[in-house]
Amino acid sequence: MQTIFLECGSVRLVPFSLADIDLVKGLHSDPYGNRCSDYSTGCDVADAEELVSSSLKNQKDLGFAKWKAVSSDGRFLGWAGFTPVSETSEISLNHCLRTDVVEQDKALPERLCTALTAWFFENTYFSHLVAVVRTDNRDMREVVQKIGFAHRESKVIEGMQADVFQLFSPSMQSYLLTG
């Protein structure tokens, strides 16, 4: 039985395995999928292997990671979850779904990010969550703003021009409102 970290309707987030490297490479070789990443020229096998390996390591070390998104019948849909940001020592919300998946359900990214954000604050003690968004990724920008993230700053992160959005945990929001 495979561990399911989060269910969002018919989408399940499960751990990656090394057998998923070709699926990740295919996802990020597509121009739509590639905009979810910092791969300027596309994703090669080494890039895909790094994404999968770092996800497995983060899951082991932190208890959360980027997870593989699959349908109820096990079909690969993309990935979603969290990534440590080395430049800021924060955790970033991320997702990357196949083009056809988003075309069939345009509201899925928002529902998935809403569920992930709730999961994060229920299962960790972090005071806030960020979303590092490539400046040319309007779709992700719209999603994070719809679910309550606010623009904090623009900066270069991992060689990519990005906007950093931030959302405080519910307890931190309460604290800030009463303070």
N, C-alpha and C positions, 0 to 999 in steps of 0.2 A: 504494500500500500504506500503510495507516494504522499509525502507531507504536503498539505495545502496550507499556505500561509494566509491566504485571503481569497474569498469568493465574492465576486461582484456580478450578480446575475449569473449568466452562463459562463463567465470568464473565471478561470482559476489561476492563481499565482502559485507556482510550484518551484522547487529548486532546479537550477540548471544542472546539467551533467556534462562531462567532456564530450559526449556524443552529440551535443547541441551546437558545436562550433560551426558546422556548415550552415545550420539554420540561421545563426547570427550573421554569418558572412553574407548570406543571401539577403537578409533583411537590410543590412547596411550597405549593400552594393546598389540597391535601389535608391535613386535620388531622393525620394520622399523619406525613406528610412534613414538615409545618410544625414539628413538635416537634424536628426535627433542626437547627433554625435559631434565629435570634434574631428572626424576624419575628413580632411580637406579634399582628398582625391579618391575616396572610396575606402572600403574596408577590405583588408586582405586576411588571409588565414591567421597570421600572427595577431592582428588586431582583434579578431573574433575570439581567438584563444585567450587573449588577455582579458577581454570582457568576461568570459565565462570563468576563467581562473580567479579573477579578482572578486567576482560575485560569490564564488564558493568560499574564498578566504574571508570575505566580509561577513558572510553568514556564520561561519565558524567563530570568528573573533568578536563580532558585534551583535549577533542575533538577528540581523536584518541585512538585506542586500537588494540587488536587482534580481528579480525573479522572472522565470519564464512564464509568459501568459499563454494559456491553452484553453481551447473550448471544452465543453463538457464531454466531447468525444475524443479529446486528446490532440486536436489539430493545433499546430503552432501558430499563434497570433502575433507574437512579438515579445516584448519584455516590459516590466514596470517595477519600480521599487525605489531604492535609496542608494546614494553614493557618497562616501566621504569626500569632502573638498579639501585637498591638502593646503591650498593657499589660505583658507580661512578657518580651518579646523571645525567646519560645520558639516551638516548632513543635507544633501540635496535630494529633492524629489525628482524623479525622472520617469519617463515612459517612452516607448517607441513601438508603435503598432504597425502592422502591414497596411498598405494603402487600401486594399480591398476590404479589410476589416473596418476601417474608419469610414469608408464610403457606404458600407452597409448599415453602420450604426454611428452616426455623427456625434451622438451624445456620449458614446462610450469613454472617450478620454476624460471628460469632465467627471463622469460617475466613478471611473477608476481612480482618478487623482483624489477625489473627495474621500473615497473609501480608504485609500492609502494614507491620507493625512490623518484621518480618524484613527486608523490602526497605529500609526507612528506615535501619536500622543497618548494613546491608551497603553502602549507597550514599552515606552521608553520614558526617561526622565528629562529629556531635552526641553529647554525653554522655548525653542523655536525651530523651525524648519525653513530651509531656503529652497529656491528653485533657480538653478543656473540655466539661463535660456540664451541660446545663440541669438544674436540680434536679428537674424533673418528668419527666425522661427515664429511667425505670427500666431500660428495655431496654438503652440504651447503657451505663449504669452497670454492669449485670450483665456485659455483654460485656467491658468494659475490666478489670473485676476478675477475670474468669475467665482472661484472658490475661496476668495478672501486674501490672497497674497498681495502685498503692496510692494511697489518698486523701491528698492533701497539704494542701489548704485549700479553704475555701468563700469566694467573693468575687464581686463584681459585675464582669463582663467584658463590654464593649461594651453596657452597659445591661441585661444579663441576669444574674439570680442563677444562679450556676453553682458546681459542684464541680470542682476541678482534681485530676486523677489524674496520677500520674507513673510512668514506667518508665525505669530506667537502662539504658544500652547494655550488651551482654554484657561488653565490656572494662571498663566502669566498675563493673559488678557484681563482676567478679573482683578489681578493685582494692580495692573496699570490703570484700570478704571477707578479703583478705589483709592489710589495713591495720589 
